[in-house]
């Protein structure tokens, strides 16, 4: 197992900031959904974030890729990492709580391990990963609740839509490894958002109708937050944290996001989650901690 980077105070601070920014995005998206349909909310998110990131690329004078294969990769990445998961999760948030959405979103890391094992020979499922994945699935099932497995309704479908979004995120990581390796992260993020915007803009126009900016102030503020701060800004911050903390430590962000989303959902929208959601999050967090590797190494050393 690759050694983990030592976490400095600066790395912890930026990781907590990233988790807070992403955690608050669930609330911002839900606020916007009070006035704009799901696909339109995604179009706003990717379109404005795309413009912001291309401005960053221009200021940094980064070279643009010329290989058509790279631009095809941007389209695929935009579909898998933005259009599908953003759309499914936005629709799902119409019917379930903000905090529960953030908990189910944590399954991304679980499906990511499975997808990597299926597509890459160097990412096989070890005993540690199998235990972590099993606990993760148990946590997701607990968070959804046994009643929702017995009586399938719109809320159950919303939860499955969010889980389908996490599967798409996992497949996006496989796609990125195949098609987008070696690019500057700012260019990769801007290109991905360009691909997603090219797909979602006509789709949203056809399904939801013309996109308008004649919106209430809270809606505009929510769109501004999740487009410019929680998407464009968060992508830039993500790569800073990745450089400071390493990919292994970055998994900890997944554990920090739900408490932020749960607290904001309760404070702003008076949402209340049942005990099963918190038990499910605890099991999912334990599974992620085992996948992280340090807990597993500590248990083995104590034996």
N, C-alpha and C positions, 0 to 999 in steps of 0.2 A: 504494500500500500504506500502511495506517495505521501511523504511527510507533510503535515499541515503547516502553513505559514503561521508565525507567531502574530497574534492580534495585538496591535498597538492601540493606544488610546484614540488616536486619530481614526484608525480603521473602525473601531467600535462606534465612534461618534457618527461617521459617515454611513455605516451600516444601519444604525438606528434611524438616521435621517431618511435613508432610502425606504426602510420599512414603514416609517410614518407617512411618507409621501404616497407610497403605494396603498397603504391601509386606508388613507383618506380618500383615495380615488373611488373606492366602492361607494362611499356616501355621495360623492360628487356625481357619479354616474346615475345613482338612484334619483337624485334631485332633478337632473336633466330629463330623466325618463317621465317625470310628471307632465312634461310638455312636448317632448319630441319622441318619435317612435324609435325603436332599437336600432334599425339600420341607419337612420339619419344620425343618431348619436355616435355611431361608429364612424360615419363619414366625417363628421365634425372632428372626431378624435384623431383620425389618421391624416386628414387633409391639413389641418392647422399645424400639427406636429411635424408633418413633412416639410412645410415651408420653413419652420423654425430650424430644423436640422440642416436643410440645404443652405440656409444662411450661415450656420456654424461652419459647414464645409467650405463655403466661399471665403469666409474670414480667415480660416486656417490654411487656405490655398492647397487643399488636398487634391491629388490627382483623381480624375474620374475613371472608372473602368471602361474599357473599350471592347472587351470580349462580349459578344452577344450571349454567350452561355451565362455570364454573370448576371446580365439583365433578365434572362429567363429565370435565374435563381432568385432574383428579387421578387418576381411575380409569384413564384411558388412559396417563398418565405412570407410574403405579404398575405397570401391566402391562408397559410397554416398558422402563422404566428399572430395575425391581426384579424382578418376578416371573419374566419370561422370562430375562434374563441371569443373575440370581442362581441360578435353578434349573438352567439349562443348565451353568453353570460349576461349581456344586457337584457335579452328577452327573459332569461331565468330570474333576473332581479325584480321583474315586475310581480313575481308571485312568491318569492321567498325573501327572508330577511337579509340585510346587508352583511351582518356578521356571519351567517351561515354560508353565504356565497364565498366569503373569504376563507372559511374553513375548508370547504370543498375544493377551492382553488389550490389548496396545499397539496392535493393529490397529484399535481403536475410533476413533482419530484418522483413520486412513486411510478407513474407511467413512464417517466423519462428513463428510469433504470431498466424497465422492461423493454422499451423501444430500443435502447442502446444495445441490450443483449441480443435482440432479434436481428439487428442490422450490422453490428460490428463484432468481429471475432475477438477483439481485445477487451470486450465489456461483458464477459460471461457472468452469469448469476452465481455468486458464491453463497456459502451458508449464511454469512452476515447479511448479504443483500436479500436473500430469500426471507429471512426473519423480519427484516425491516419492511419489505414489501407486504408481507402477510399482516403485520401489525397496522400498516398504513391502510390496507383494504378494510380491516376490521374497524379501524377508526372511522373511515368514511361511511361504512354501513351503519355504525352506531349513531353517527351524526345525522344521517338521513332518518333513522328511526325504523323500528320493525313494523309499525303501523302503516308506513308508506309502502312497504313491500307487500302488505296484505291487501290494501285498498288503493289501487292506482288512480290518481287524479291529476289535475293540472299542476298542483304543487310538486307531485312526484315527477312529472314530466320536466318541470323547471329544474329540479335537482339533477336529473339525468342529462339535461342540456348543458349544465355547467360542467359536469364530469366529462361530457363529450368534448367540451372546450379544452379541458386539461389534457385529454388525449391528443388533441390537435397541437397544443403547445409542445408535447413530447415529440411528436413527429416533426415539428419545426426544428427541433435541435438536431435531429438526424439530417434533415434537409440542409441546414446551415453547414454542417460538417462536410457534406458532399460538395456543395456548390459555392460557398462563400468564404472558404478559408483564405487567410492571408490578406484580407481587406482591412483598411483602417476602420475601427469600430464606428466612427461617425459616418463614414460613407456607407457602411453596411446597414446601419440603422436608417439613414435617409433613403437609401435605395429600397429597403424593405417597405417603408411607409409609402414610397412612391408606387410600388407594386400594389399594395393594399388599396391605396386611394383610387388607382385606375380601375380596380375591380368593384369597390364598394360604391363609388359615386353614381355610376349608371344604375346599379342594383337598387340603391336607396331611392333614386329618382323614380324608377319604375314601380317599386313596391309602395313607397311612402308618399310620393309626389314631390314637387319642387322643394328644394331646400331653402329655408328662409332664415334670415337673421332678425326678423321681427319677433323677438322673444322677450319674455319677462327678464328682469335684471338677475334674479337668482339663477335662472337657467343659463344666461350668458356667462355669469361668474363660474358656474359649475363646469360648463364646457371649456372655458378658458383654463380652469384649474387642471382638468384631466387631460386636455390636449397639450398645453404648453409646459405644465409643471410635472404632471404624473406620467406623461408619455415622453415628450421631447427631452425635458430636463432629467427625468428619471433614467432614460437610456444613457445619457452622458454620465450621470452619477453612478449608474450600475458599473460602467467600465472603469471608473475611478476606484470603486470599492473592490472590483475584481483584481485590479493591479495591486492594491494595498493588502488585501486579505487572502487572495487566492480563491479558486473555485470551490474548494472544500469548505472553507469558512463561510462562503457566500450562501451556502444552503441554509445557514442560520436565519437569513432574512425571512425565509418561509415561515419560521416559527414566530417571528416578531410581528408579522402583518395582521393576523386575525385579532389579537388583543386590541390593536388600534381600531380596526373596522368595527369590532363588537362594541367598544366604548363609544365611538362616534354615532353608531346606529342607535344605541340606547339614549344618548344625550340629545341628539337632534331630532330623531324620528320616533322616539319612545319604543324602540323595538326590544322585545324580550325573547331570549332563546331558552328552550327547555334544557333540563339537565343532560339529556342525551347528546346535545350539541357539544357541551363542555367535556363530557366523558369521551366523545368521539374525537375531539380536538386533542385531548391528552394522549389517546392511543396513537393518533396520527403523528403527534409530536415525538412520541417515543420511537415510532418507526423511523421517522426522519433522523432522529438522533443516532439510531443504530446505523442507518445508511451513511451518516456523516463519518462514522468510524471510530471516533475518539472514545465514545461510551463503550463500544465493543472491545477496544483495546484495553480500556481500564478494567472491565470485567474479567478479561482473560489474564491480565497481569495479577489481579487479586487472587485468582485461582492458583 
